[in-house]
Amino acid sequence: MTNCTSARDGVRKRLPAVAGSFYPADSAELRETVDGYLAAARTAPVAARAVIAPHAGYVFSGPVAAEAFAALDPAVRYERVFLLGPSHCAAFDGVSVDTEYSHYLTPLGSVGVDRATGRALQEADSVFRYYPAAHEGEHCLEVELPFLQARLEELPPVVPLIVGTQDWAKLERAAAALQPYFTPGNLFVVSSDFSHYPAYADAVRADAATAEALETGSAEAFLDTLADNAARRVPHLLTGACGQAPIVLLLLMAERAGGLEVRHLAYANSGDSPYGDRGRVVGYHAFALVPRGERTAAPAEQELALSAAEKRTLLALARRSIGAALTGRADDGLGAAELTPGLKAPCGAFVTLTSGGRLRGCVGNLAGHRPLYRTVAAMARAAAFEDPRFRPLTADELPRVRIEISVLSPLRRIRSADEFRLGRHGIFMVKGRHQGTFLPQVAEETGWTKEEFLGHCARDKAGIGWDGWREADLYVYEAEVFHEPDAD
């Protein structure tokens, strides 16, 4: 099966290679997913000349990628977008520029390819050629396109570049050929993941060193740090940045242009996803290249600010979802008029059921990897039928049950328990493969002290002993809590 379609006029369109695996293949679901990630991003738009974004599956790297693309001003009209990424599918010693396909297709539509600029690069230096195998099955550029389609009001044609060489002299030649295009009128998007595949803590340390080097803006400092990480023989660290070569290209152009700085926007790794294995992770950074000294608002803690109408909608959805499951149907949908940006944003949530003032079920998802309304519907069903502490809810009980929803802010790592605020923060602790959490309202319900709160969570929820929290990784989050009136 080829990866293109051909029209009668000879136009060739590249079909998506990883739709349905790295990101949703359904256009409505993809739009909802990407819009949700962008709505939850904390980065403010800047005069970005370039961004560096990860290219893993969206359930792993989507929130970090969104921080990179949130740095773009949607209203800016670019002449073209240069997409640079590493080769995962073909080995070659050069830079492959796609001059064959006229369009790249995604479930969100068609993106034009600036083949004329591609041919001009090939004429400028023989380091640029077209290697078909480098593009047909490659995912690293493709996964960035839906974010660009969703973020920019007008998406110009793209210049797809897969960098296959690690040779410093050839990278310098490529940078020189690209330099005339490195202007405010063009956008450069560099696609790269970072550490592959150390354990969680090792990845955090290695990726922090890499980010610090990148922020210097020096290509040599960046490469030296990657070499230092490799020399430390971190167990299972295969590479510190799969997009090493395209990042070097960007830094070389930035150094020649002058007046620019690399700004770090966000970090996470696959172990932060509920689908990830913390024993073997991939690191994700988001960066923006901006004019030196440009003032931007520092990202604040994400505020939880659902309207009264949105809260009523979620409570009704939770009840309807439980009722539908009792009758053998599935119902977690909302009409278009009800789907506000707040309800589509990826947020973690817990649903708690009480009956007669007593707990009847409580299940939640800490990480926001689905739209809020879908998380609430799924957690409502899970609280009713899958909480192992209780028998499944019956139809007779449902009218007497009160539903409470806790919508969660993103998890934030803390260095010590001194940063934990009893009554304001929920706690999530991880030690090895053990983990446990308490919602913020547990403090008020129990009257525990801070140490009792942490001790009970460590012993009773995480199973690591009363003092196990002292050696665990600690995360905090806040919750917006609302509920139905007490049932009669």
C-alpha positions as CSV (number, residue, x, y, z in Angstrom):
1,M,0.0,0.0,0.0
2,T,1.5,3.4,-1.0
3,N,1.3,6.4,1.2
4,C,-0.1,8.8,-1.4
5,T,-3.0,9.4,-3.5
6,S,-2.8,10.7,-7.1
7,A,-5.1,13.1,-8.8
8,R,-5.6,13.3,-12.6
9,D,-3.6,16.5,-12.7
10,G,-0.6,14.8,-11.2
11,V,-1.0,16.3,-7.7
12,R,0.3,13.8,-5.1
13,K,-1.1,13.9,-1.6
14,R,0.6,12.2,1.3
15,L,-1.8,10.2,3.4
16,P,-1.4,10.2,7.2
17,A,1.0,7.4,8.3
18,V,0.1,7.3,12.1
19,A,-3.5,8.5,12.4
20,G,-5.3,6.1,14.7
21,S,-2.1,5.2,16.5
22,F,-0.2,8.4,17.5
23,Y,-3.3,10.5,17.4
24,P,-7.1,10.0,16.7
25,A,-8.0,9.2,13.1
26,D,-11.5,10.7,13.5
27,S,-11.5,14.4,12.6
28,A,-14.0,15.4,15.4
29,E,-12.2,13.5,18.0
30,L,-8.8,14.8,16.9
31,R,-10.1,18.4,16.9
32,E,-11.5,18.0,20.3
33,T,-8.3,16.4,21.6
34,V,-6.0,19.1,20.2
35,D,-8.3,22.0,21.2
36,G,-8.4,20.5,24.7
37,Y,-4.6,20.3,25.0
38,L,-4.3,23.9,23.8
39,A,-7.0,25.2,26.1
40,A,-5.2,23.7,29.1
41,A,-1.8,25.1,28.1
42,R,-0.3,27.7,30.4
43,T,2.1,29.3,27.9
44,A,1.2,32.8,26.7
45,P,1.8,33.7,23.0
46,V,5.2,35.3,22.2
47,A,7.0,36.5,19.1
48,A,8.3,33.0,18.5
49,R,10.7,32.5,15.6
50,A,10.8,28.8,16.2
51,V,9.4,26.2,18.6
52,I,10.7,22.7,19.7
53,A,7.9,20.2,20.3
54,P,7.8,16.5,21.0
55,H,6.5,13.9,18.6
56,A,5.3,10.9,20.6
57,G,1.7,9.7,20.8
58,Y,-0.6,12.4,22.1
59,V,-1.5,10.5,25.3
60,F,2.1,10.8,26.3
61,S,3.4,14.0,24.8
62,G,0.3,16.0,23.8
63,P,0.2,18.3,26.8
64,V,3.9,19.3,26.4
65,A,3.5,19.8,22.6
66,A,0.5,22.0,23.3
67,E,2.7,24.3,25.4
68,A,5.1,24.8,22.4
69,F,2.3,25.6,20.0
70,A,0.5,27.8,22.6
71,A,3.5,30.1,22.3
72,L,2.4,31.0,18.7
73,D,0.2,34.0,18.1
74,P,-2.8,32.5,16.1
75,A,-3.3,35.7,14.2
76,V,0.3,35.9,12.7
77,R,0.4,35.2,9.0
78,Y,3.5,33.3,8.1
79,E,4.8,32.9,4.6
80,R,5.7,29.3,5.2
81,V,6.5,26.8,8.0
82,F,9.7,24.8,8.0
83,L,9.2,21.4,9.6
84,L,12.5,19.8,10.8
85,G,12.8,16.4,12.4
86,P,15.0,13.3,12.7
87,S,14.7,10.2,10.5
88,H,13.1,7.1,12.1
89,C,12.6,5.2,8.9
90,A,15.6,5.6,6.6
91,A,19.4,6.0,7.0
92,F,21.0,8.7,4.8
93,D,23.8,11.3,5.2
94,G,22.1,14.5,4.3
95,V,18.8,16.5,4.7
96,S,15.8,15.2,2.8
97,V,13.4,17.9,1.6
98,D,10.1,16.7,0.3
99,T,9.6,18.1,-3.2
100,E,7.3,15.2,-4.4
101,Y,4.1,15.6,-2.4
102,S,2.0,18.7,-3.1
103,H,-0.1,18.3,0.1
104,Y,0.1,16.5,3.5
105,L,-3.3,15.2,4.7
106,T,-4.4,14.9,8.3
107,P,-7.9,14.2,9.6
108,L,-8.2,18.0,10.0
109,G,-7.7,18.6,6.3
110,S,-5.0,19.3,3.7
111,V,-1.8,21.2,4.2
112,G,0.0,22.5,1.2
113,V,3.7,21.8,0.6
114,D,6.0,24.6,-0.7
115,R,7.9,22.5,-3.3
116,A,9.4,25.6,-4.9
117,T,11.3,26.4,-1.7
118,G,12.3,22.8,-1.4
119,R,13.8,22.8,-4.9
120,A,15.5,26.1,-4.2
121,L,17.3,24.4,-1.2
122,Q,18.3,21.5,-3.4
123,E,19.9,24.0,-5.8
124,A,21.6,25.9,-3.0
125,D,23.5,22.9,-1.6
126,S,23.8,19.3,-2.5
127,V,23.3,18.3,1.2
128,F,19.6,18.7,0.4
129,R,18.1,15.9,-1.6
130,Y,14.8,14.0,-1.6
131,Y,14.8,10.5,-0.1
132,P,11.3,9.1,-0.5
133,A,11.7,6.5,2.3
134,A,12.5,9.3,4.7
135,H,9.0,10.8,4.4
136,E,6.5,8.2,3.5
137,G,6.2,6.4,6.9
138,E,7.8,9.1,9.1
139,H,5.7,10.4,12.0
140,C,7.8,13.2,13.5
141,L,6.6,15.9,11.2
142,E,3.1,14.5,10.7
143,V,2.1,14.7,14.4
144,E,2.9,18.4,14.6
145,L,0.5,19.3,11.8
146,P,-2.8,19.0,13.7
147,F,-1.5,21.4,16.4
148,L,-0.5,23.9,13.7
149,Q,-3.9,23.4,12.0
150,A,-5.7,24.0,15.2
151,R,-3.6,26.9,16.5
152,L,-3.0,29.1,13.5
153,E,-5.9,31.0,11.9
154,E,-4.2,30.6,8.5
155,L,-1.7,27.8,8.0
156,P,0.7,28.5,5.1
157,P,2.4,25.8,3.0
158,V,5.1,23.8,4.8
159,V,8.6,22.7,3.9
160,P,9.1,19.2,5.3
161,L,12.8,18.5,6.2
162,I,14.1,15.2,7.6
163,V,17.6,15.5,8.9
164,G,19.6,12.3,8.4
165,T,23.1,13.5,8.9
166,Q,25.1,14.0,12.2
167,D,28.1,15.5,10.3
168,W,28.9,18.9,11.8
169,A,30.2,20.3,8.4
170,K,27.0,19.2,6.6
171,L,24.8,20.7,9.3
172,E,26.7,24.0,9.0
173,R,26.1,23.9,5.2
174,A,22.4,23.1,5.7
175,A,22.1,26.0,8.2
176,A,23.8,28.4,5.7
177,A,21.3,27.4,3.0
178,L,18.4,27.9,5.3
179,Q,19.6,31.1,6.8
180,P,18.0,33.4,4.2
181,Y,14.6,32.0,5.3
182,F,15.3,32.4,9.0
183,T,13.2,35.6,9.2
184,P,10.2,36.7,11.3
185,G,8.1,36.0,8.2
186,N,8.7,32.2,8.5
187,L,8.2,29.8,11.3
188,F,10.5,26.9,12.1
189,V,9.1,23.9,14.0
190,V,11.7,21.4,15.2
191,S,10.4,18.0,16.2
192,S,12.3,16.1,18.9
193,D,11.8,13.9,22.0
194,F,14.6,13.8,24.5
195,S,15.9,11.0,26.8
196,H,15.2,7.4,25.6
197,Y,14.7,5.0,27.7
198,P,16.0,5.4,31.3
199,A,14.1,5.1,34.5
200,Y,11.9,8.1,35.5
201,A,14.4,9.7,38.0
202,D,17.3,9.3,35.6
203,A,15.3,10.8,32.8
204,V,14.4,13.9,34.9
205,R,18.1,14.5,35.7
206,A,19.4,14.0,32.2
207,D,16.6,16.0,30.6
208,A,17.2,18.9,33.1
209,A,20.8,19.1,32.1
210,T,19.9,19.0,28.4
211,A,17.4,21.8,28.8
212,E,19.9,24.0,30.7
213,A,22.3,23.5,27.8
214,L,19.7,24.3,25.2
215,E,18.8,27.5,27.0
216,T,22.4,28.8,26.5
217,G,21.6,28.9,22.7
218,S,24.9,27.2,22.0
219,A,25.0,24.2,19.6
220,E,28.3,23.2,21.0
221,A,27.1,23.3,24.6
222,F,24.1,21.3,23.7
223,L,26.2,18.6,22.0
224,D,28.6,18.6,24.9
225,T,25.8,18.0,27.4
226,L,24.5,15.1,25.4
227,A,28.0,13.6,25.4
228,D,28.3,14.2,29.1
229,N,25.0,12.4,29.8
230,A,26.2,9.5,27.6
231,A,29.5,9.3,29.4
232,R,27.7,9.0,32.8
233,R,26.5,5.6,31.5
234,V,22.9,6.2,32.7
235,P,21.3,2.7,32.6
236,H,19.2,2.2,29.5
237,L,19.8,5.8,28.2
238,L,19.8,5.2,24.4
239,T,19.9,8.8,23.4
240,G,19.5,12.2,25.1
241,A,17.6,13.8,22.1
242,C,16.5,11.9,19.0
243,G,16.2,15.3,17.3
244,Q,19.8,16.2,18.0
245,A,20.6,17.1,14.4
246,P,17.6,19.3,13.6
247,I,18.1,21.1,17.0
248,V,21.7,21.8,16.1
249,L,20.5,23.2,12.8
250,L,18.2,25.6,14.6
251,L,20.8,26.7,17.1
252,L,23.4,27.3,14.3
253,M,20.9,29.6,12.5
254,A,20.0,31.4,15.7
255,E,23.6,32.0,16.6
256,R,24.2,33.5,13.1
257,A,21.1,35.7,13.4
258,G,21.9,37.0,16.9
259,G,19.5,38.7,19.3
260,L,17.5,35.5,20.1
261,E,17.2,33.3,23.1
262,V,15.8,29.8,23.8
263,R,13.1,29.8,26.4
264,H,12.0,26.6,28.2
265,L,8.2,26.2,28.4
266,A,7.4,22.8,29.8
267,Y,8.7,19.3,30.6
268,A,7.2,15.9,31.3
269,N,8.1,12.3,30.4
270,S,6.0,9.3,29.5
271,G,6.1,8.1,33.1
272,D,3.8,11.1,33.9
273,S,1.1,9.6,31.7
274,P,-1.2,7.0,33.2
275,Y,-0.2,4.8,30.2
276,G,3.5,5.1,30.8
277,D,6.0,2.7,32.5
278,R,8.1,4.7,35.0
279,G,10.9,2.1,34.7
280,R,11.4,3.0,31.0
281,V,10.5,6.5,29.9
282,V,10.9,9.0,27.1
283,G,11.4,12.7,27.9
284,Y,9.5,15.6,26.4
285,H,10.4,19.3,26.4
286,A,8.8,22.3,24.8
287,F,10.9,25.4,23.9
288,A,10.4,28.6,22.0
289,L,13.1,30.7,20.3
290,V,12.2,34.4,20.9
291,P,13.8,37.8,20.6
292,R,16.2,38.3,23.5
293,G,14.7,40.2,26.4
294,E,11.1,39.9,25.2
295,R,8.8,40.1,28.2
296,T,6.3,37.4,28.7
297,A,4.0,36.6,31.5
298,A,5.2,33.7,33.7
299,P,2.9,30.8,33.6
300,A,0.7,30.8,36.7
301,E,-1.0,27.9,38.4
302,Q,-3.9,26.9,36.2
303,E,-7.0,28.3,37.7
304,L,-10.1,26.1,38.0
305,A,-13.0,28.3,37.0
306,L,-16.0,26.3,35.8
307,S,-19.2,28.3,35.5
308,A,-22.4,27.3,37.4
309,A,-23.9,26.1,34.1
310,E,-20.9,23.9,33.3
311,K,-21.1,22.4,36.8
312,R,-24.8,21.6,36.3
313,T,-24.0,20.0,33.0
314,L,-21.3,17.7,34.4
315,L,-23.5,16.7,37.3
316,A,-26.4,15.9,35.0
317,L,-24.0,14.0,32.6
318,A,-22.7,11.9,35.5
319,R,-26.2,10.9,36.6
320,R,-27.3,10.2,33.1
321,S,-24.2,8.1,32.4
322,I,-24.9,5.9,35.4
323,G,-28.5,5.6,34.5
324,A,-27.7,4.7,30.9
325,A,-25.3,2.0,32.1
326,L,-28.0,0.5,34.3
327,T,-30.2,0.1,31.3
328,G,-27.4,-1.3,29.1
329,R,-26.7,1.8,27.1
330,A,-23.6,4.0,27.0
331,D,-24.2,7.8,27.2
332,D,-21.3,10.2,27.7
333,G,-22.2,12.6,25.0
334,L,-23.1,16.3,25.0
335,G,-24.7,18.5,22.4
336,A,-22.7,21.0,20.5
337,A,-24.3,23.9,22.5
338,E,-23.2,22.3,25.8
339,L,-19.5,21.7,24.7
340,T,-17.8,24.7,26.1
341,P,-14.0,25.0,26.0
342,G,-13.9,24.3,29.7
343,L,-15.7,21.0,29.3
344,K,-13.5,20.0,26.4
345,A,-10.2,20.8,28.2
346,P,-8.2,17.7,29.4
347,C,-8.6,17.6,33.2
348,G,-8.4,14.9,35.8
349,A,-11.5,14.4,37.8
350,F,-12.9,12.2,40.6
351,V,-16.6,11.3,41.0
352,T,-17.8,10.5,44.6
353,L,-21.1,8.8,45.4
354,T,-22.7,9.0,48.8
355,S,-25.9,7.6,50.2
356,G,-27.4,8.6,53.5
357,G,-24.2,10.5,54.2
358,R,-22.0,7.4,53.7
359,L,-19.5,6.8,50.9
360,R,-21.0,4.6,48.2
361,G,-18.2,4.8,45.6
362,C,-15.3,7.0,44.6
363,V,-13.1,6.6,41.5
364,G,-11.1,9.1,39.6
365,N,-8.3,9.9,37.1
366,L,-5.5,12.2,38.1
367,A,-4.1,13.0,34.7
368,G,-6.1,15.0,32.2
369,H,-5.6,13.0,29.0
370,R,-9.3,13.1,27.9
371,P,-11.8,16.0,27.6
372,L,-13.2,16.7,31.1
373,Y,-16.8,15.7,30.1
374,R,-15.6,12.3,29.0
375,T,-13.6,11.8,32.1
376,V,-16.5,12.7,34.3
377,A,-18.9,10.3,32.5
378,A,-16.4,7.4,32.7
379,M,-15.5,8.0,36.3
380,A,-19.2,8.2,37.3
381,R,-19.8,4.8,35.8
382,A,-16.6,3.5,37.5
383,A,-17.6,4.9,40.9
384,A,-21.1,3.2,40.5
385,F,-20.0,-0.2,39.3
386,E,-16.2,-0.7,39.6
387,D,-15.1,0.6,43.1
388,P,-13.9,-2.7,44.6
389,R,-14.9,-1.6,48.1
390,F,-18.6,-1.7,47.2
391,R,-21.1,-3.9,45.4
392,P,-22.4,-2.4,42.1
393,L,-25.0,0.3,42.4
394,T,-28.6,-0.8,41.6
395,A,-31.3,1.1,39.8
396,D,-33.3,1.3,43.1
397,E,-30.4,3.0,44.8
398,L,-29.7,5.6,42.1
399,P,-32.4,8.1,43.1
400,R,-31.0,8.2,46.7
401,V,-27.4,8.7,45.7
402,R,-25.7,12.2,45.8
403,I,-23.1,12.8,43.2
404,E,-20.0,14.9,43.9
405,I,-17.4,15.9,41.3
406,S,-13.9,17.0,42.0
407,V,-12.2,18.6,38.9
408,L,-8.4,18.6,39.3
409,S,-5.7,21.0,38.3
410,P,-2.6,19.5,36.7
411,L,-0.2,17.6,39.0
412,R,2.8,19.6,40.2
413,R,5.9,17.9,41.5
414,I,7.1,19.2,44.9
415,R,10.5,18.9,46.4
416,S,9.4,18.4,50.0
417,A,6.3,18.1,52.1
418,D,6.9,21.7,53.2
419,E,5.3,22.8,50.0
420,F,2.1,20.8,50.7
421,R,-0.8,22.9,52.0
422,L,-3.3,20.9,54.1
423,G,-6.9,21.6,53.0
424,R,-5.8,23.3,49.7
425,H,-3.8,20.5,48.1
426,G,-4.5,16.9,47.3
427,I,-1.5,14.6,47.5
428,F,-0.3,12.0,45.1
429,M,2.7,9.9,46.1
430,V,4.7,7.4,44.1
431,K,7.3,5.0,45.4
432,G,8.4,2.4,42.9
433,R,5.2,0.8,41.6
434,H,3.2,1.9,44.6
435,Q,1.1,5.0,44.5
436,G,-1.8,6.6,46.4
437,T,-3.8,9.8,46.6
438,F,-6.1,11.7,48.9
439,L,-8.3,14.5,47.6
440,P,-8.0,17.9,49.3
441,Q,-11.4,17.6,51.0
442,V,-10.3,14.5,52.9
443,A,-8.4,16.9,55.3
444,E,-11.7,18.6,56.3
445,E,-13.7,15.4,56.5
446,T,-11.2,13.7,58.8
447,G,-9.7,16.6,60.8
448,W,-6.3,15.0,60.4
449,T,-3.1,17.0,60.9
450,K,-0.7,17.4,57.9
451,E,1.5,14.5,59.1
452,E,-1.6,12.3,59.7
453,F,-2.9,13.1,56.2
454,L,0.4,12.1,54.6
455,G,0.9,9.1,56.8
456,H,-2.6,7.7,56.2
457,C,-2.2,8.2,52.4
458,A,1.2,6.4,52.5
459,R,0.1,3.5,54.6
460,D,-3.6,3.1,53.6
461,K,-3.6,4.1,50.0
462,A,-0.1,3.6,48.6
463,G,0.9,0.7,50.9
464,I,4.4,2.0,51.6
465,G,4.1,2.3,55.4
466,W,3.3,5.3,57.6
467,D,6.5,7.1,56.9
468,G,6.8,6.0,53.3
469,W,5.9,9.4,52.0
470,R,9.3,10.7,53.2
471,E,11.1,8.8,50.5
472,A,8.3,8.9,47.8
473,D,7.9,11.3,44.9
474,L,5.3,13.8,45.9
475,Y,2.8,15.7,43.7
476,V,0.1,18.1,44.6
477,Y,-3.0,19.3,42.9
478,E,-6.0,21.4,43.6
479,A,-9.7,20.6,43.2
480,E,-12.9,22.4,42.3
481,V,-15.5,20.5,44.2
482,F,-19.3,20.7,43.6
483,H,-22.2,18.3,44.2
484,E,-25.9,17.8,43.9
485,P,-28.2,18.7,46.7
486,D,-28.5,16.0,49.4
487,A,-30.9,13.3,48.3
488,D,-34.0,12.9,50.3
